[in-house]
Amino acid sequence: MDEPHTTAGQRAAAASGRPRRVVVGVAGSIAAYKAPFVIRLLRQAGHEVKVVATESALRFIGAPALAAVSGQAVSTGVFDDPAAVEHVAVAEWAELVLVAPASADLLARARAGRADDLLTATILATGAPVVLAPAMHTRMWLNPATRDNVAVLRERGLTVIEPDRGRLTGKDSGVGRMPEPEQIVSRSLAVLQGEFGNDDAVEPNGSSRLLTGRHVVISAGGTREPIDPVRYLGNRSSGRQGCALAVAAVEQGARVTLVQAHVASELLDALPAGVTVVAAGTAHDMLRAVREAARDADAVIMAAAVADYRPLAAATTKIKKSAPTTSDRRNEAPMSIELTTNPDILAGLVTDPPRAGQVVVGFAAETGDDDGDVLFHGAAKARRKGAHLLAVNAVGEDLGFGDVPNAVVVLDARGSEVARGQGSKMEVARLLIGLTADLMGGS
């Protein structure tokens, strides 16, 4: 179990051993602005960094900025210094080549074995592990040509990190966003660690597969409890965190069943192969679907926002709005709905597990009040529910729900802090999947 207040990136950096020589490649993508943060994290962990940028990358970020943060001059073209045969020298110097961002064009050229600039020549000539962190529009990432390029690169032993979901350039949102710098550094150093024989769970392509052969059930989205054929009681949950957990579990080799309650179709369409999706609209639907899917599951992660209450009886026809009883339009007629409590799915998984030895992980979306802050209420819920892990996060109108970063404090069944993480939904998901794998004996 990890020490409190650690993140996945910090753990990987601490475990990476002696300082390494890292070539950071920067390709032509708007996400090139994140490259200095990747470089800074590597240097803070004690590693030596040399930047190799494409000409198109320098249209997005200047060479002086990359040189300042890396402490070395930035190399670009094969013919910048022909006498030095720089593409061979850089390739031999590197103990790790990390390209962040890796554009669709860079992936295509690397797959074809092109060497028409210093970056692709370095990738072709190096004997060091190569990690690619893609960044591109959703349609480009999902295009069959890109998917084929990625598959071939992985078959050849290169590590291609799955991109995040989130806001892209302009109004678009979806899969294709470059992962957060801390996550890129964490994954890259884990690959490097595995290359030197320190990780028994590393596959030939260098990516950690802690959950190979495991079945993980994950719930996502917000349930809706019908009031009448038109209206319902619901919540703000988008299902993004649950979908990110599904992706993170597949990355680690798991077979995943995602029980989803009203998750946007674009999020479901972007899920990778290896995820079976089951629909569950209400709390009772969710209860039945989760317990059925979990009969052969090794772990259940309840990320769905399940309604605590439902109408005692839903009307069979639309409830009509009553007119005011007086001529004063401000005197609106009152209306009440009698509610009853929904079953506690998480607590039931703990007290009556569908399969013996199952790891159960829950979420607690909390707000502070006069009685205590978010963590106070989260700790009380952890003790009350008894799940192996409970991820506590603050929520509100513009906090926690939807396409915004997330921050969690992970507690055990006693309410004691195990770890905490913050960043994109994907970064939080990878932290939680790692902790879940630890409990399952996957590391």
MARTIVEX-433701 format. One record per residue (C-alpha): x, y, z; residue number from 1; chain; residue in one letter. Coordinates in Angstrom, 3 decimals. Layout:
BEGIN
          x          y          z     k   c   r
          X          Y          Z   NUM   A   a
...
This chain:
BEGIN
          x          y          z     k   c   r
      0.000      0.000      0.000     1   A   m
      1.290      3.447     -0.868     2   A   d
      2.186      5.997      1.763     3   A   e
     -0.327      8.854      2.249     4   A   p
     -0.008     12.001      0.140     5   A   h
      1.683     10.238     -2.782     6   A   t
      0.724     10.339     -6.443     7   A   t
      1.404      7.896     -9.240     8   A   a
      3.992     10.224    -10.741     9   A   g
      5.840     10.668     -7.472    10   A   q
      5.934      6.918     -6.847    11   A   r
      7.336      6.194    -10.306    12   A   a
      9.939      8.938    -10.009    13   A   a
     11.047      7.639     -6.625    14   A   a
     11.327      4.108     -7.960    15   A   a
     13.194      4.979    -11.143    16   A   s
     16.629      4.490     -9.562    17   A   g
     19.717      6.336    -10.750    18   A   r
     19.452      9.431    -12.990    19   A   p
     18.821      8.595    -16.651    20   A   r
     19.502     10.299    -19.972    21   A   r
     16.149     11.131    -21.549    22   A   v
     15.487     12.492    -25.026    23   A   v
     12.205     14.402    -25.019    24   A   v
     10.791     14.650    -28.525    25   A   g
      8.247     17.355    -29.307    26   A   v
      6.052     16.980    -32.403    27   A   a
      3.757     19.477    -34.102    28   A   g
      0.635     19.677    -31.931    29   A   s
     -1.070     22.428    -29.967    30   A   i
     -0.281     20.279    -26.913    31   A   a
      3.405     21.162    -27.390    32   A   a
      2.858     23.841    -24.747    33   A   y
      2.788     21.013    -22.158    34   A   k
      6.265     19.765    -23.111    35   A   a
      8.108     22.125    -20.714    36   A   p
      6.124     20.685    -17.806    37   A   f
      7.175     17.150    -18.803    38   A   v
     10.791     18.275    -19.035    39   A   i
     10.651     20.042    -15.681    40   A   r
      9.254     16.948    -13.921    41   A   l
     11.989     14.767    -15.388    42   A   l
     14.713     17.176    -14.302    43   A   r
     13.180     17.512    -10.832    44   A   q
     13.464     13.719    -10.545    45   A   a
     17.195     14.047    -11.309    46   A   g
     17.228     12.993    -14.961    47   A   h
     19.248     14.647    -17.747    48   A   e
     17.106     15.836    -20.649    49   A   v
     17.867     16.668    -24.271    50   A   k
     15.066     18.083    -26.410    51   A   v
     14.590     17.135    -30.062    52   A   v
     11.793     19.104    -31.705    53   A   a
     10.297     18.942    -35.184    54   A   t
     10.095     22.074    -37.298    55   A   e
      6.310     22.063    -36.938    56   A   s
      6.623     21.799    -33.149    57   A   a
      8.577     25.053    -33.100    58   A   l
      5.567     26.769    -34.679    59   A   r
      3.702     26.037    -31.437    60   A   f
      6.470     26.598    -28.890    61   A   i
      9.785     28.361    -29.255    62   A   g
     13.180     26.695    -29.032    63   A   a
     14.381     29.195    -26.363    64   A   p
     11.644     28.066    -23.963    65   A   a
     12.523     24.391    -24.453    66   A   l
     16.228     25.106    -24.095    67   A   a
     15.694     27.121    -20.919    68   A   a
     13.710     24.410    -19.172    69   A   v
     15.969     21.542    -20.331    70   A   s
     19.279     23.336    -19.809    71   A   g
     20.536     22.251    -23.249    72   A   q
     20.284     23.510    -26.819    73   A   a
     17.324     22.190    -28.809    74   A   v
     18.061     20.005    -31.844    75   A   s
     15.775     19.878    -34.851    76   A   t
     17.181     18.878    -38.253    77   A   g
     19.314     15.983    -39.407    78   A   v
     21.562     18.480    -41.198    79   A   f
     21.997     20.967    -38.342    80   A   d
     25.478     19.503    -37.750    81   A   d
     26.187     16.806    -40.390    82   A   p
     29.735     16.187    -39.206    83   A   a
     28.499     15.189    -35.756    84   A   a
     26.108     12.560    -37.210    85   A   v
     23.774     13.847    -34.525    86   A   e
     20.910     11.435    -35.104    87   A   h
     23.197      8.518    -34.221    88   A   v
     24.895     10.343    -31.364    89   A   a
     21.591     11.371    -29.776    90   A   v
     20.120      7.886    -30.260    91   A   a
     23.130      6.259    -28.588    92   A   e
     23.152      8.808    -25.762    93   A   w
     19.496      8.189    -24.863    94   A   a
     18.409      5.700    -22.215    95   A   e
     14.785      6.661    -22.902    96   A   l
     13.111      8.452    -25.811    97   A   v
      9.834     10.115    -24.832    98   A   l
      7.781     11.968    -27.465    99   A   v
      5.229     14.297    -25.890   100   A   a
      3.196     15.272    -27.750   101   A   p
      3.223     12.724    -30.553   102   A   a
      1.068     14.006    -33.408   103   A   s
     -0.847     11.796    -35.863   104   A   a
      1.791     12.677    -38.458   105   A   d
      4.616     11.643    -36.137   106   A   l
      2.926      8.293    -35.436   107   A   l
      2.497      7.674    -39.169   108   A   a
      6.115      8.545    -39.971   109   A   r
      7.442      6.430    -37.100   110   A   a
      5.348      3.468    -38.241   111   A   r
      6.684      3.867    -41.801   112   A   a
     10.268      3.973    -40.541   113   A   g
     10.818      7.479    -41.903   114   A   r
     13.934      9.384    -40.860   115   A   a
     13.371     12.761    -42.519   116   A   d
     14.011     14.829    -39.399   117   A   d
     16.128     14.383    -36.292   118   A   l
     13.268     13.104    -34.132   119   A   l
     12.162     10.271    -36.415   120   A   t
     15.808      9.443    -37.171   121   A   a
     16.478      9.193    -33.439   122   A   t
     13.471      6.896    -32.944   123   A   i
     14.714      4.689    -35.786   124   A   l
     18.321      4.563    -34.591   125   A   a
     17.945      4.202    -30.832   126   A   t
     18.141      0.988    -28.864   127   A   g
     16.472      2.638    -25.858   128   A   a
     12.787      2.249    -24.943   129   A   p
     10.522      4.622    -26.889   130   A   v
      7.364      6.066    -25.332   131   A   v
      4.864      8.050    -27.411   132   A   l
      2.189     10.280    -25.826   133   A   a
     -0.320     11.055    -28.601   134   A   p
     -2.280     14.305    -28.879   135   A   a
     -4.759     14.928    -31.677   136   A   m
     -8.434     15.441    -32.493   137   A   h
    -10.805     12.596    -31.607   138   A   t
    -11.557     11.752    -35.236   139   A   r
     -7.846     11.547    -36.026   140   A   m
     -7.190      9.253    -33.043   141   A   w
    -10.122      6.970    -33.918   142   A   l
     -9.349      6.933    -37.649   143   A   n
     -8.509      3.383    -38.791   144   A   p
     -5.191      4.594    -40.201   145   A   a
     -4.079      5.932    -36.811   146   A   t
     -5.360      2.877    -34.965   147   A   r
     -3.400      0.652    -37.352   148   A   d
     -0.276      2.786    -36.906   149   A   n
     -0.552      2.517    -33.134   150   A   v
     -1.080     -1.252    -33.268   151   A   a
      2.001     -1.761    -35.458   152   A   v
      4.163      0.490    -33.274   153   A   l
      3.121     -1.459    -30.190   154   A   r
      3.856     -4.750    -31.917   155   A   e
      7.357     -3.460    -32.604   156   A   r
      7.915     -2.791    -28.910   157   A   g
      7.204      0.942    -28.682   158   A   l
      4.908      2.097    -25.873   159   A   t
      1.980      4.254    -26.987   160   A   v
      0.149      5.813    -24.047   161   A   i
     -3.623      6.054    -24.442   162   A   e
     -4.679      9.716    -24.702   163   A   p
     -7.074     11.292    -22.237   164   A   d
    -10.643     12.416    -22.786   165   A   r
    -11.508     16.056    -22.326   166   A   g
    -11.674     19.470    -23.931   167   A   r
     -9.765     19.704    -27.209   168   A   l
     -8.967     22.690    -29.393   169   A   t
    -12.015     24.887    -29.950   170   A   g
    -15.417     23.631    -28.844   171   A   k
    -14.723     19.924    -29.314   172   A   d
    -14.328     17.447    -26.488   173   A   s
    -13.415     13.768    -26.563   174   A   g
    -10.585     11.262    -26.623   175   A   v
     -7.288     12.512    -28.043   176   A   g
     -6.163     14.975    -25.413   177   A   r
     -2.543     14.532    -24.325   178   A   m
     -2.330     13.031    -20.820   179   A   p
     -1.220     15.290    -18.004   180   A   e
      2.581     15.722    -17.717   181   A   p
      2.790     13.895    -14.380   182   A   e
      1.049     10.865    -15.855   183   A   q
      3.309     10.857    -18.907   184   A   i
      6.411     10.978    -16.727   185   A   v
      5.016      8.269    -14.441   186   A   s
      4.303      5.880    -17.315   187   A   r
      7.611      6.618    -19.030   188   A   s
      9.692      5.992    -15.931   189   A   l
      7.731      2.798    -15.288   190   A   a
      8.679      1.627    -18.784   191   A   v
     12.293      2.497    -18.105   192   A   l
     12.169      0.653    -14.799   193   A   q
     10.765     -2.419    -16.528   194   A   g
     13.409     -2.260    -19.239   195   A   e
     16.059     -2.752    -16.563   196   A   f
     14.323     -5.789    -15.074   197   A   g
     12.763     -4.181    -11.991   198   A   n
      9.125     -4.839    -12.804   199   A   d
      7.909     -8.403    -13.215   200   A   d
      4.551     -7.164    -14.535   201   A   a
      5.943     -5.463    -17.653   202   A   v
      5.090     -6.869    -21.073   203   A   e
      7.449     -6.816    -24.088   204   A   p
      6.070     -3.458    -25.265   205   A   n
      7.060     -1.973    -21.924   206   A   g
      3.586     -1.148    -20.623   207   A   s
      2.609     -2.351    -17.165   208   A   s
     -0.247     -4.890    -17.167   209   A   r
     -1.157     -5.375    -13.532   210   A   l
     -4.657     -6.763    -14.134   211   A   l
     -4.141     -9.287    -16.910   212   A   t
     -6.752    -12.022    -16.580   213   A   g
     -8.827    -10.050    -14.063   214   A   r
    -12.460     -8.977    -14.386   215   A   h
    -13.361     -5.534    -13.047   216   A   v
    -16.921     -4.181    -12.820   217   A   v
    -17.215     -0.384    -12.862   218   A   i
    -20.347      1.724    -12.540   219   A   s
    -20.629      5.184    -14.094   220   A   a
    -23.057      8.051    -14.553   221   A   g
    -26.059      9.261    -12.617   222   A   g
    -29.238      7.245    -12.059   223   A   t
    -32.627      8.814    -12.760   224   A   r
    -35.688      8.075    -10.679   225   A   e
    -38.991      8.668    -12.569   226   A   p
    -41.552     11.076    -11.175   227   A   i
    -43.888     10.670    -14.134   228   A   d
    -43.382      9.708    -17.812   229   A   p
    -41.632     13.069    -18.429   230   A   v
    -39.783     14.057    -15.267   231   A   r
    -37.214     12.421    -13.026   232   A   y
    -34.993     12.993     -9.993   233   A   l
    -31.364     13.045    -11.117   234   A   g
    -27.931     14.493    -10.411   235   A   n
    -25.017     16.194    -12.162   236   A   r
    -22.852     13.120    -12.771   237   A   s
    -21.578     12.868    -16.371   238   A   s
    -19.971      9.418    -16.111   239   A   g
    -16.552     10.734    -17.211   240   A   r
    -14.738      9.432    -14.138   241   A   q
    -16.259      5.973    -14.491   242   A   g
    -15.350      5.817    -18.185   243   A   c
    -11.795      6.907    -17.351   244   A   a
    -11.603      4.089    -14.794   245   A   l
    -12.711      1.619    -17.466   246   A   a
     -9.957      2.813    -19.811   247   A   v
     -7.341      2.676    -17.050   248   A   a
     -8.361     -0.887    -16.131   249   A   a
     -8.125     -2.019    -19.763   250   A   v
     -4.668     -0.425    -19.966   251   A   e
     -3.664     -2.753    -17.144   252   A   q
     -5.019     -5.814    -18.975   253   A   g
     -8.404     -6.196    -17.270   254   A   a
    -11.642     -7.336    -18.794   255   A   r
    -14.127     -4.616    -17.852   256   A   v
    -17.889     -4.494    -17.484   257   A   t
    -19.124     -0.898    -17.361   258   A   l
    -22.604     -0.546    -15.845   259   A   v
    -23.657      2.894    -17.064   260   A   q
    -26.513      5.129    -16.070   261   A   a
    -27.176      7.853    -18.651   262   A   h
    -23.605      8.389    -19.858   263   A   v
    -23.194     10.462    -23.041   264   A   a
    -22.920      8.346    -26.184   265   A   s
    -19.654      9.977    -27.272   266   A   e
    -18.003      8.793    -24.053   267   A   l
    -19.269      5.254    -24.568   268   A   l
    -18.278      5.227    -28.258   269   A   d
    -14.697      6.152    -27.315   270   A   a
    -14.252      3.211    -24.922   271   A   l
    -11.594      0.713    -25.980   272   A   p
    -12.127     -2.916    -26.900   273   A   a
    -12.319     -5.019    -23.767   274   A   g
    -15.153     -3.007    -22.212   275   A   v
    -18.648     -4.521    -22.113   276   A   t
    -21.323     -1.870    -21.541   277   A   v
    -24.529     -2.626    -19.619   278   A   v
    -27.267     -0.005    -19.253   279   A   a
    -28.943      0.665    -15.894   280   A   a
    -31.269      3.645    -15.627   281   A   g
    -32.482      3.639    -12.015   282   A   t
    -30.935      2.684     -8.692   283   A   a
    -32.780     -0.643     -8.715   284   A   h
    -31.614     -1.291    -12.286   285   A   d
    -28.069     -0.498    -11.166   286   A   m
    -28.341     -2.834     -8.200   287   A   l
    -29.434     -5.763    -10.365   288   A   r
    -26.913     -5.102    -13.149   289   A   a
    -23.913     -4.610    -10.848   290   A   v
    -24.597     -7.705     -8.764   291   A   r
    -25.180     -9.811    -11.874   292   A   e
    -21.965     -8.605    -13.548   293   A   a
    -19.988     -8.979    -10.313   294   A   a
    -20.699    -12.672     -9.842   295   A   r
    -17.326    -13.512    -11.440   296   A   d
    -15.575    -10.168    -10.872   297   A   a
    -12.313     -9.708     -8.992   298   A   d
    -13.141     -6.082     -8.129   299   A   a
    -16.120     -3.724     -8.208   300   A   v
    -15.625      0.036     -8.428   301   A   i
    -18.781      2.035     -7.761   302   A   m
    -18.166      5.380     -9.487   303   A   a
    -21.825      5.941    -10.395   304   A   a
    -23.825      8.630     -8.616   305   A   a
    -26.720      6.494     -7.406   306   A   v
    -29.776      8.430     -6.238   307   A   a
    -30.312      8.126     -2.480   308   A   d
    -34.082      8.561     -2.851   309   A   y
    -36.844      7.817     -5.346   310   A   r
    -40.536      8.784     -5.531   311   A   p
    -42.620      6.362     -3.526   312   A   l
    -44.861      5.973     -6.566   313   A   a
    -44.280      7.322    -10.065   314   A   a
    -47.317      8.783    -11.811   315   A   a
    -48.442      6.930    -14.933   316   A   t
    -49.377     10.178    -16.706   317   A   t
    -47.730     13.582    -16.764   318   A   k
    -48.420     15.569    -13.612   319   A   i
    -50.111     18.830    -14.594   320   A   k
    -49.046     22.146    -13.129   321   A   k
    -51.780     23.544    -10.877   322   A   s
    -52.891     27.134    -11.459   323   A   a
    -52.549     29.688     -8.616   324   A   p
    -55.607     29.879     -6.396   325   A   t
    -55.768     33.717     -6.472   326   A   t
    -55.205     36.463     -8.991   327   A   s
    -51.783     37.104     -7.405   328   A   d
    -49.427     35.252     -9.767   329   A   r
    -46.790     35.133     -7.028   330   A   r
    -49.036     32.896     -4.963   331   A   n
    -47.919     29.620     -6.582   332   A   e
    -49.663     26.395     -5.663   333   A   a
    -47.430     24.071     -3.599   334   A   p
    -46.680     20.550     -4.779   335   A   m
    -45.014     17.710     -2.864   336   A   s
    -43.544     14.339     -3.813   337   A   i
    -43.245     11.597     -1.237   338   A   e
    -39.807      9.940     -1.375   339   A   l
    -38.465      6.631     -0.145   340   A   t
    -34.889      5.426      0.320   341   A   t
    -33.056      3.544     -2.426   342   A   n
    -30.956      0.468     -1.624   343   A   p
    -27.308      1.099     -0.669   344   A   d
    -25.512     -0.800     -3.439   345   A   i
    -21.989     -0.181     -2.118   346   A   l
    -22.761     -1.305      1.428   347   A   a
    -24.521     -4.390      0.073   348   A   g
    -21.450     -5.369     -1.952   349   A   l
    -19.428     -5.261      1.273   350   A   v
    -21.832     -7.150      3.532   351   A   t
    -23.018     -9.610      0.881   352   A   d
    -20.349     -9.831     -1.866   353   A   p
    -21.422    -11.576     -5.081   354   A   p
    -18.055    -13.342     -5.037   355   A   r
    -15.832    -14.166     -2.080   356   A   a
    -12.618    -12.181     -1.808   357   A   g
    -13.850     -9.401     -4.073   358   A   q
    -12.215     -5.960     -3.764   359   A   v
    -14.812     -3.218     -3.389   360   A   v
    -14.049      0.443     -4.113   361   A   v
    -16.503      3.300     -3.717   362   A   g
    -16.792      7.029     -4.293   363   A   f
    -18.078      9.675     -1.910   364   A   a
    -19.069     12.949     -3.549   365   A   a
    -19.309     15.352     -0.626   366   A   e
    -19.831     18.986      0.317   367   A   t
    -18.963     20.528      3.643   368   A   g
    -21.625     21.840      6.024   369   A   d
    -22.004     23.098      9.583   370   A   d
    -21.217     19.646     10.954   371   A   d
    -17.897     19.132      9.180   372   A   g
    -15.823     19.469      6.020   373   A   d
    -15.643     17.144      3.018   374   A   v
    -13.042     14.842      4.550   375   A   l
    -14.951     14.621      7.859   376   A   f
    -18.058     13.384      6.076   377   A   h
    -16.003     11.151      3.783   378   A   g
    -14.282      9.427      6.705   379   A   a
    -17.619      8.820      8.399   380   A   a
    -18.967      7.311      5.187   381   A   k
    -15.866      5.111      4.795   382   A   a
    -16.404      3.642      8.259   383   A   r
    -20.120      3.227      7.638   384   A   r
    -19.823      1.582      4.196   385   A   k
    -16.804     -0.631      4.935   386   A   g
    -15.427     -0.694      1.358   387   A   a
    -11.752     -1.548      0.905   388   A   h
    -11.197      1.921     -0.555   389   A   l
    -13.350      5.048     -0.707   390   A   l
    -12.371      7.935     -2.998   391   A   a
    -13.647     11.152     -1.427   392   A   v
    -14.010     14.239     -3.598   393   A   n
    -15.577     17.649     -3.187   394   A   a
    -18.378     18.394     -5.651   395   A   v
    -20.530     21.322     -6.623   396   A   g
    -21.956     23.157     -9.609   397   A   e
    -18.507     23.693    -11.190   398   A   d
    -16.506     21.205     -9.153   399   A   l
    -15.933     17.482     -9.615   400   A   g
    -18.769     16.760    -12.070   401   A   f
    -18.303     16.971    -15.844   402   A   g
    -15.335     17.967    -17.984   403   A   d
    -13.253     19.450    -15.157   404   A   v
    -10.239     18.152    -13.225   405   A   p
    -10.830     15.995    -10.191   406   A   n
     -9.151     15.630     -6.809   407   A   a
     -9.620     12.692     -4.440   408   A   v
     -8.484     11.569     -1.027   409   A   v
     -8.551      7.769     -0.837   410   A   v
     -9.519      6.275      2.522   411   A   l
     -9.601      2.726      3.814   412   A   d
    -12.464      1.070      5.704   413   A   a
    -11.296      2.688      8.962   414   A   r
    -11.443      6.157      7.437   415   A   g
     -7.630      6.459      7.378   416   A   s
     -5.964      8.159      4.436   417   A   e
     -4.234      5.827      1.983   418   A   v
     -3.331      8.183     -0.863   419   A   a
     -4.479     11.274     -2.658   420   A   r
     -4.339     12.444     -6.251   421   A   g
     -5.507     15.250     -8.447   422   A   q
     -5.517     16.205    -12.089   423   A   g
     -7.469     14.939    -15.057   424   A   s
    -10.139     12.282    -14.673   425   A   k
     -7.719      9.893    -16.391   426   A   m
     -4.918     10.592    -13.946   427   A   e
     -7.208     10.015    -10.968   428   A   v
     -8.471      6.829    -12.617   429   A   a
     -4.965      5.436    -13.037   430   A   r
     -4.162      6.159     -9.411   431   A   l
     -7.278      4.286     -8.251   432   A   l
     -6.716      1.363    -10.610   433   A   i
     -3.169      1.067     -9.280   434   A   g
     -4.399      1.032     -5.688   435   A   l
     -7.062     -1.539     -6.582   436   A   t
     -4.447     -3.733     -8.246   437   A   a
     -2.323     -3.515     -5.099   438   A   d
     -5.215     -4.909     -3.039   439   A   l
     -5.753     -7.693     -5.583   440   A   m
     -2.114     -8.710     -5.416   441   A   g
     -1.512     -7.338     -8.916   442   A   g
      1.802     -5.683     -8.154   443   A   s
